[in-house]
Amino acid sequence: MTVFAALALQAPAPPPVPEIPGLPDSVVVILIGIFIMIVLVAVGIPIARAIGRRIDRRSLGAEGSDAIDARLARIEQSVDAIAIEVERISEAQRFSTKLLDDHLREMKALRPPESRRD
């Protein structure tokens, strides 16, 4: 067996765990893991946000804003048309209510005086 083969068969030694008096080694390893995760999250969240914003900006290109503008214009025209129709309906309702009220007054005026219950 050569020297290189003997070195390849040897497993690398684990890194030494710092000795803290009164704490078992497993607790120290867990605390180091938690600290590393906190650092990764604190650094990773802003990076993830920046990447997300860059993706959003790319997806809302110039053709996207033109399509949105055209769609909003169509919605505005539709709302205007609906407003005009609602105004026509309300005018027709006022007209029919006035006709019914006039008709009722005429009917009361044509009734004989003895049949009135006023």
N, CA, C and O of each residue as an XYZ file, in Angstrom:
472
protein
N       0.846     -1.168      0.000
C       0.000      0.000      0.000
C       0.896      1.237      0.000
O       1.872      1.320      0.746
N       0.550      2.165     -0.830
C       1.354      3.377     -0.925
C       0.918      4.378      0.124
O      -0.087      4.183      0.807
N       1.655      5.412      0.242
C       1.363      6.457      1.231
C       0.071      7.182      0.860
O      -0.718      7.534      1.737
N      -0.149      7.408     -0.442
C      -1.354      8.111     -0.873
C      -2.602      7.290     -0.609
O      -3.634      7.843     -0.229
N      -2.528      5.981     -0.801
C      -3.669      5.119     -0.530
C      -3.972      5.090      0.949
O      -5.141      5.067      1.335
N      -2.966      5.092      1.778
C      -3.177      5.091      3.222
C      -3.814      6.402      3.661
O      -4.674      6.403      4.542
N      -3.412      7.501      3.070
C      -4.011      8.797      3.416
C      -5.460      8.876      2.947
O      -6.292      9.483      3.621
N      -5.776      8.271      1.797
C      -7.132      8.303      1.272
C      -8.065      7.484      2.136
O      -9.246      7.814      2.236
N      -7.574      6.423      2.767
C      -8.426      5.582      3.593
C      -8.716      6.204      4.948
O      -9.697      5.839      5.597
N      -7.905      7.110      5.372
C      -8.132      7.730      6.673
C      -9.270      8.748      6.568
O      -9.301      9.563      5.646
N     -10.190      8.695      7.511
C     -11.306      9.647      7.542
C     -10.790     10.966      8.098
O      -9.945     10.984      8.993
N     -11.303     12.071      7.562
C     -10.861     13.350      8.107
C     -11.347     13.503      9.541
O     -12.451     13.075      9.878
N     -10.557     14.087     10.344
C     -10.919     14.283     11.746
C     -11.947     15.399     11.840
O     -11.818     16.411     11.151
N     -12.974     15.232     12.686
C     -13.969     16.301     12.841
C     -13.319     17.530     13.470
O     -12.351     17.421     14.222
N     -13.871     18.707     13.145
C     -13.283     19.915     13.720
C     -13.465     19.904     15.226
O     -14.460     19.379     15.725
N     -12.549     20.456     15.931
C     -12.659     20.435     17.391
C     -13.803     21.336     17.862
O     -14.015     22.422     17.322
N     -14.516     20.881     18.848
C     -15.619     21.641     19.434
C     -15.038     22.477     20.559
O     -14.304     21.956     21.398
N     -15.354     23.766     20.591
C     -14.795     24.595     21.663
C     -15.272     24.105     23.024
O     -16.424     23.704     23.191
N     -14.393     24.145     23.957
C     -14.715     23.700     25.315
C     -15.269     24.867     26.116
O     -14.585     25.872     26.312
N     -16.502     24.737     26.577
C     -17.109     25.717     27.472
C     -17.363     24.977     28.780
O     -18.072     23.971     28.789
N     -16.808     25.448     29.861
C     -16.971     24.712     31.119
C     -18.433     24.647     31.545
O     -19.124     25.667     31.558
N     -18.897     23.478     31.887
C     -20.249     23.277     32.392
C     -21.264     22.940     31.330
O     -22.402     22.622     31.675
N     -20.920     22.991     30.052
C     -21.860     22.656     28.978
C     -21.374     21.409     28.246
O     -20.192     21.288     27.927
N     -22.295     20.485     27.983
C     -21.881     19.316     27.196
C     -21.568     19.728     25.750
O     -22.031     20.762     25.270
N     -20.792     18.915     25.090
C     -20.379     19.205     23.718
C     -21.569     19.286     22.768
O     -21.558     20.104     21.848
N     -22.588     18.463     22.964
C     -23.750     18.474     22.068
C     -24.507     19.793     22.145
O     -25.027     20.264     21.134
N     -24.577     20.397     23.326
C     -25.257     21.687     23.471
C     -24.477     22.764     22.736
O     -25.070     23.634     22.098
N     -23.167     22.716     22.818
C     -22.336     23.696     22.126
C     -22.526     23.577     20.618
O     -22.628     24.589     19.924
N     -22.574     22.352     20.109
C     -22.772     22.137     18.677
C     -24.138     22.676     18.246
O     -24.245     23.311     17.196
N     -25.170     22.434     19.033
C     -26.520     22.929     18.713
C     -26.540     24.455     18.716
O     -27.131     25.067     17.827
N     -25.900     25.073     19.706
C     -25.867     26.542     19.765
C     -25.133     27.129     18.565
O     -25.564     28.140     18.009
N     -24.037     26.510     18.164
C     -23.315     26.984     16.981
C     -24.200     26.853     15.741
O     -24.214     27.753     14.902
N     -24.936     25.750     15.612
C     -25.845     25.566     14.480
C     -26.943     26.613     14.451
O     -27.276     27.141     13.390
N     -27.505     26.914     15.611
C     -28.560     27.932     15.688
C     -27.997     29.299     15.293
O     -28.638     30.037     14.545
N     -26.818     29.638     15.784
C     -26.208     30.917     15.442
C     -25.958     31.026     13.934
O     -26.211     32.071     13.335
N     -25.467     29.957     13.332
C     -25.215     29.971     11.882
C     -26.521     30.130     11.114
O     -26.565     30.855     10.120
N     -27.592     29.460     11.561
C     -28.887     29.595     10.875
C     -29.434     31.009     10.995
O     -30.001     31.532     10.037
N     -29.273     31.640     12.163
C     -29.750     33.012     12.331
C     -29.009     33.949     11.379
O     -29.617     34.826     10.765
N     -27.711     33.762     11.261
C     -26.920     34.600     10.354
C     -27.357     34.371      8.907
O     -27.503     35.328      8.146
N     -27.566     33.113      8.523
C     -27.990     32.820      7.151
C     -29.358     33.423      6.844
O     -29.580     33.933      5.746
N     -30.274     33.367      7.810
C     -31.605     33.945      7.583
C     -31.505     35.465      7.493
O     -32.142     36.082      6.640
N     -30.702     36.072      8.376
C     -30.572     37.536      8.357
C     -29.953     38.025      7.050
O     -30.293     39.110      6.578
N     -29.069     37.260      6.473
C     -28.451     37.649      5.212
C     -29.302     37.194      4.031
O     -29.348     37.877      3.008
N     -29.974     36.055      4.157
C     -30.715     35.471      3.042
C     -32.005     36.176      2.712
O     -32.379     36.246      1.542
N     -32.706     36.706      3.711
C     -33.996     37.360      3.446
C     -33.826     38.594      2.551
O     -34.555     38.718      1.567
N     -32.902     39.506      2.846
C     -32.741     40.647      1.915
C     -32.300     40.222      0.516
O     -32.713     40.821     -0.477
N     -31.475     39.206      0.441
C     -31.056     38.732     -0.882
C     -32.248     38.153     -1.642
O     -32.408     38.412     -2.835
N     -33.076     37.376     -0.963
C     -34.255     36.798     -1.605
C     -35.226     37.891     -2.052
O     -35.814     37.793     -3.129
N     -35.397     38.925     -1.237
C     -36.271     40.035     -1.629
C     -35.738     40.752     -2.863
O     -36.499     41.088     -3.771
N     -34.436     40.981     -2.892
C     -33.843     41.661     -4.047
C     -34.019     40.837     -5.317
O     -34.330     41.382     -6.376
N     -33.825     39.549     -5.215
C     -34.007     38.685     -6.382
C     -35.477     38.701     -6.821
O     -35.764     38.773     -8.016
N     -36.397     38.636     -5.872
C     -37.821     38.681     -6.199
C     -38.226     39.979     -6.868
O     -38.998     39.975     -7.827
N     -37.708     41.092     -6.365
C     -38.028     42.387     -6.986
C     -37.481     42.472     -8.405
O     -38.131     43.016     -9.297
N     -36.288     41.934     -8.607
C     -35.702     41.953     -9.945
C     -36.538     41.122    -10.908
O     -36.737     41.516    -12.058
N     -37.031     39.970    -10.444
C     -37.878     39.122    -11.288
C     -39.190     39.835    -11.602
O     -39.672     39.770    -12.733
N     -39.776     40.518    -10.609
C     -41.024     41.251    -10.835
C     -40.830     42.379    -11.842
O     -41.681     42.592    -12.705
N     -39.721     43.100    -11.739
C     -39.475     44.185    -12.675
C     -39.309     43.669    -14.100
O     -39.768     44.306    -15.048
N     -38.672     42.545    -14.252
C     -38.485     41.979    -15.588
C     -39.808     41.501    -16.174
O     -40.037     41.620    -17.377
N     -40.683     40.958    -15.320
C     -41.949     40.434    -15.834
C     -42.922     41.553    -16.204
O     -43.806     41.337    -17.033
N     -42.785     42.728    -15.618
C     -43.665     43.867    -15.949
C     -42.975     44.772    -16.958
O     -42.731     45.946    -16.679
N     -42.669     44.247    -18.094
C     -42.003     45.018    -19.139
C     -42.925     46.076    -19.711
O     -44.033     46.278    -19.214
N     -42.470     46.748    -20.749
C     -43.238     47.826    -21.377
C     -44.527     47.302    -21.981
O     -45.559     47.971    -21.916
N     -44.483     46.109    -22.572
C     -45.707     45.577    -23.169
C     -46.737     45.222    -22.099
O     -47.937     45.227    -22.374
N     -46.288     44.916    -20.894
C     -47.217     44.628    -19.805
C     -47.964     45.874    -19.374
O     -49.169     45.818    -19.129
N     -47.272     46.994    -19.278
C     -47.933     48.226    -18.861
C     -48.877     48.743    -19.947
O     -49.918     49.318    -19.628
N     -48.531     48.547    -21.232
C     -49.436     48.951    -22.314
C     -50.718     48.129    -22.280
O     -51.809     48.659    -22.491
N     -50.584     46.843    -22.016
C     -51.761     45.983    -21.943
C     -52.632     46.377    -20.763
O     -53.859     46.372    -20.863
N     -52.005     46.716    -19.655
C     -52.768     47.131    -18.476
C     -53.482     48.449    -18.753
O     -54.640     48.616    -18.373
N     -52.802     49.386    -19.412
C     -53.438     50.667    -19.739
C     -54.641     50.474    -20.656
O     -55.682     51.100    -20.456
N     -54.504     49.618    -21.652
C     -55.625     49.361    -22.566
C     -56.786     48.713    -21.830
O     -57.948     49.043    -22.068
N     -56.465     47.797    -20.941
C     -57.523     47.118    -20.184
C     -58.241     48.092    -19.259
O     -59.465     48.050    -19.142
N     -57.492     48.962    -18.606
C     -58.112     49.959    -17.734
C     -58.981     50.926    -18.527
O     -60.026     51.358    -18.040
N     -58.569     51.268    -19.735
C     -59.385     52.145    -20.579
C     -60.707     51.470    -20.939
O     -61.758     52.111    -20.927
N     -60.654     50.185    -21.258
C     -61.900     49.455    -21.569
C     -62.807     49.379    -20.342
O     -64.024     49.516    -20.462
N     -62.227     49.165    -19.174
C     -63.032     49.115    -17.949
C     -63.675     50.475    -17.694
O     -64.838     50.546    -17.299
N     -62.928     51.551    -17.917
C     -63.475     52.890    -17.713
C     -64.638     53.162    -18.663
O     -65.649     53.736    -18.256
N     -64.504     52.758    -19.913
C     -65.600     52.931    -20.873
C     -66.816     52.117    -20.453
O     -67.947     52.582    -20.586
N     -66.598     50.923    -19.955
C     -67.714     50.084    -19.514
C     -68.434     50.704    -18.329
O     -69.663     50.688    -18.262
N     -67.667     51.249    -17.398
C     -68.280     51.892    -16.223
C     -69.088     53.106    -16.656
O     -70.183     53.332    -16.142
N     -68.568     53.885    -17.587
C     -69.323     55.038    -18.094
C     -70.625     54.603    -18.767
O     -71.666     55.229    -18.565
N     -70.572     53.547    -19.556
C     -71.782     53.045    -20.218
C     -72.800     52.553    -19.196
O     -73.999     52.781    -19.352
N     -72.332     51.886    -18.162
C     -73.241     51.402    -17.114
C     -73.873     52.586    -16.387
O     -75.060     52.550    -16.062
N     -73.092     53.635    -16.130
C     -73.639     54.811    -15.449
C     -74.738     55.460    -16.284
O     -75.757     55.890    -15.741
N     -74.542     55.533    -17.585
C     -75.569     56.111    -18.466
C     -76.832     55.255    -18.435
O     -77.939     55.788    -18.362
N     -76.677     53.949    -18.490
C     -77.845     53.057    -18.456
C     -78.592     53.164    -17.130
O     -79.823     53.160    -17.112
N     -77.870     53.259    -16.039
C     -78.516     53.405    -14.724
C     -79.286     54.726    -14.672
O     -80.383     54.778    -14.116
N     -78.731     55.777    -15.236
C     -79.438     57.056    -15.268
C     -80.713     56.953    -16.109
O     -81.739     57.521    -15.736
N     -80.665     56.246    -17.224
C     -81.872     56.047    -18.045
C     -82.925     55.259    -17.276
O     -84.111     55.585    -17.324
N     -82.495     54.235    -16.579
C     -83.447     53.422    -15.806
C     -84.087     54.257    -14.706
O     -85.296     54.172    -14.491
N     -83.293     55.062    -14.008
C     -83.864     55.880    -12.930
C     -84.816     56.935    -13.495
O     -85.841     57.235    -12.884
N     -84.480     57.498    -14.659
C     -85.392     58.470    -15.283
C     -86.704     57.805    -15.689
O     -87.777     58.380    -15.506
N     -86.620     56.594    -16.238
C     -87.842     55.870    -16.606
C     -88.676     55.543    -15.376
O     -89.905     55.592    -15.432
N     -88.030     55.213    -14.274
C     -88.768     54.916    -13.044
C     -89.457     56.169    -12.513
O     -90.607     56.109    -12.076
N     -88.760     57.305    -12.548
C     -89.401     58.552    -12.108
C     -90.594     58.894    -12.995
O     -91.632     59.331    -12.497
N     -90.454     58.699    -14.313
C     -91.548     58.991    -15.238
C     -92.750     58.081    -14.976
O     -93.887     58.550    -14.930
N     -92.496     56.783    -14.806
C     -93.621     55.872    -14.572
C     -94.274     56.135    -13.219
O     -95.493     56.016    -13.094
N     -93.489     56.491    -12.204
C     -94.069     56.827    -10.895
C     -94.936     58.072    -11.007
O     -96.006     58.133    -10.401
N     -94.491     59.064    -11.771
C     -95.288     60.279    -11.959
C     -96.588     59.959    -12.696
O     -97.649     60.468    -12.334
N     -96.508     59.105    -13.741
C     -97.729     58.726    -14.462
C     -98.714     58.007    -13.549
O     -99.914     58.281    -13.590
N     -98.216     57.092    -12.731
C     -99.107     56.369    -11.819
C     -99.726     57.306    -10.790
O    -100.904     57.177    -10.457
N     -98.934     58.248    -10.286
C     -99.457     59.201     -9.311
C    -100.530     60.090     -9.949
O    -101.567     60.343     -9.336
N    -100.286     60.564    -11.177
C    -101.287     61.373    -11.879
C    -102.558     60.566    -12.134
O    -103.667     61.071    -11.962
N    -102.391     59.326    -12.540
C    -103.547     58.470    -12.796
C    -104.346     58.254    -11.514
O    -105.577     58.275    -11.547
N    -103.678     58.049    -10.401
C    -104.372     57.846     -9.127
C    -105.132     59.106     -8.727
O    -106.253     59.006     -8.228
N    -104.559     60.281     -8.929
C    -105.253     61.537     -8.603
C    -106.493     61.720     -9.486
O    -107.540     62.169     -9.020
N    -106.354     61.363    -10.771
C    -107.510     61.474    -11.669
C    -108.616     60.520    -11.241
O    -109.793     60.879    -11.272
N    -108.246     59.313    -10.843
C    -109.258     58.336    -10.406
C    -109.962     58.822     -9.144
O    -111.171     58.639     -9.003
N    -109.219     59.440     -8.225
C    -109.844     59.967     -7.005
C    -110.765     61.140     -7.340
O    -111.818     61.307     -6.725
N    -110.365     61.934     -8.301
C    -111.177     63.094     -8.668
C    -112.447     62.663     -9.397
O    -113.465     63.347     -9.293
N    -112.418     61.544    -10.136
C    -113.584     61.092    -10.874
C    -114.563     60.293    -10.018
O    -115.700     60.079    -10.439
N    -114.161     59.851     -8.843
C    -115.049     59.081     -7.983
C    -116.192     59.957     -7.478
O    -116.003     61.146     -7.223
N    -117.360     59.374     -7.337
C    -118.473     60.176     -6.807
C    -118.197     60.556     -5.339
O    -117.511     59.823     -4.627
N    -118.723     61.682     -4.900
C    -118.427     62.191     -3.552
C    -118.889     61.242     -2.452
O    -118.213     61.159     -1.427
N    -119.995     60.525     -2.602
C    -120.484     59.662     -1.517
C    -119.618     58.411     -1.324
O    -119.615     57.830     -0.239
N    -118.903     58.000     -2.337
C    -118.077     56.788     -2.193
C    -116.675     57.110     -1.669
O    -115.877     56.203     -1.433
N    -116.378     58.380     -1.491
C    -115.067     58.749     -0.935
C    -115.006     58.407      0.532
O    -115.988     58.571      1.256
N    -113.882     57.944      0.966
C    -113.716     57.557      2.395
C    -112.791     58.541      3.101
O    -112.261     58.200      4.158
N    -112.578     59.693      2.597
C    -111.629     60.649      3.167
C    -112.066     61.153      4.468
O    -111.373     61.968      5.078
